[in-house]
């Protein structure tokens, strides 16, 4: 029976994938040293290689759009608060409170 599952931080995964890519040790050797199954290391390597191109993507446009959407939502919410405040004061005035 094995113990609880080990959790690896992104830094640990990156370090191990870099070790694999250096090719100084085989995946089997590294797996034995670290106590990790070779399939896990191969999966991390595949994921890293597939997502490598995204490191060089300029995501500032996405962040700018997200910021604009956020600011628009804030403006809409402030407008709604203003309308509700006006309606509440009008209702209080009409009801005599």
Long-range contacts (C-beta under 8 A, 24 or more apart in sequence): 6-35, 6-36, 13-44, 13-48, 14-48, 16-41, 16-44, 17-41, 17-44, 17-45, 17-48, 20-45, 21-45
